[in-house]
Amino acid sequence: MVKARGLVLTSLEAVLENQANFTHWTPNVYCYGSYSDETRQITCGHSEDNLRQINTFVIDFDITSSAEEMTQGDILTAAIDLGFMPTLILKTDKGYQAYFVLSEAAYVTAHSHFRVVKVAKAISQNLRNYFNQTLPVDLTCNHFGIARMPRTDNIAFFHADYTYSFQEWLDWSMKQSDLPFPSKKPNLTVISGTEGIKQVDEPWYHMLLNESNIKGAKALMGRNNVLFTLALANFSSGVSQGDCEVILNDFNLGLDEPITTSELLKLVSSAYSGKYEGASRDYITLLCRAWVDEKLKHTDLFTHQRWYKFKKKRSERQKSHLHEWKADVMAYLEKEGQETPFLQTTKKAIHEAIGIPERSLVRVLNALKAEGKIFYRVKRGRHGGLRLAAIVSIFQSVIHLRKERQEAYLASISGFFSEPLTLVKQAVLALETRLTKGQQLSLFERDIG
């Protein structure tokens, strides 16, 4: 979306004054904003090539079915495992939006050939991919476009101390993806399977080109997106704009619901504008799974593949590894402790729930406690059993409490597990330190409710 009805705001004061009047805004700053109509109601200018500075990464969580039900706690749990906490979580009509605000803005300059935008998009994509492993993330929306406006009626979580530098995000992102970051030559990089292989020669290109039942009613992944992606493939492969128009016109006429010739020419012209390098693998995969076959793998779509040595599947082994049992126990605690992090159960109940032998369970619990991930205590007698709590869950509860209630809450945990209060505090603060990357802590020191 590069045009919308609204106002162009030029100062932070103007944003704060109008905060209650708007539902959406652009959290990242543009060089300029203007209006495309005489009545000055339709704004324009919020496009990637006009970005001035990047302030935040926004992840959009869309719940489209009951099977995808989630809470803000699910986002926080995944974020804790990630090691980067969201600064802000907003409740939306369809789910949530999580803001990961930078500690200092990343500025876009012509001198750097706008490389900041390219690197930031790679970071944003890796962040989306991470959360999409366990939560329903909208992978098709603009990385730095329009987002929900934070208001008193939609803020589900806020912690001002959870901000990270661009360099910290870059260091993390480089470990997540083996895809190269943008080269020093702007507008000349061909994004394909391997150097020398053109995108028009890739299997995915011909799969889409041979599909006629592509319609325009599938939100942001429809007919126009397919045509634009095919046009980008032609551009990055060195096909002339005229030849591309002929190829895509034939394809368009073969569709069950073709677009007009003028629309097609606009799409091709945009693809050849020089603002884009080529079609991205992530988006290609989404389109092919949406319109060709949802079971398609990367090996089906791209010519160049990397080889990996895979371990034998867990189902094919007689014994599970310790790290697998630890993951099972943590998942069990997360599932069973949704209402309260305090859990009282038995070894037999855990064995029946996840299949772990009771003797192995003791070894796993001791390992998790030594790693600072859980508290546990075995209480003997008639009303005894196994008392468990994940420190992550305790931490989530603490950050939602006001200062005056935090001490009492941690004292109750201390009594429940017969652990010294200082030890309980140290465990929670250790997690806080990891998430704030060693910055000065605010937990227990000021009101964060």
Secondary structure by P-SEA (a helix, b strand, c coil): ccccbbbbbccaaaaaaacccccccccccccccccccccccccccccccccccccbbbbbbbbccccccccaaaaaaaaaaacccccbbbbccccbbbbbcccbbbbbbccccaaaaaaaaaaaaaaaaaaacccccccccccccccccccccccccccccccccaaaaaaaaaaaccccccccccccccccccccccccccaaaaaaaaccccccccccccaaaaaaaaaaaaaaacccaaaaaaaaaaaaaaccccccaaaaaaaaaaaaccccccccaaaaaaaaaacccccccccccccbbbbbbbcccccccccccaaaaaaaaaaaaaaaaccccbbbbcaaaaaaaccccaaaaaaaaaaaaaaccbbbbbbbcccccbbbbbaaaaaaaaaaccccaaaaaaaaaaaaacccaaaaaaaaaaaaaaaaccccccccccccc
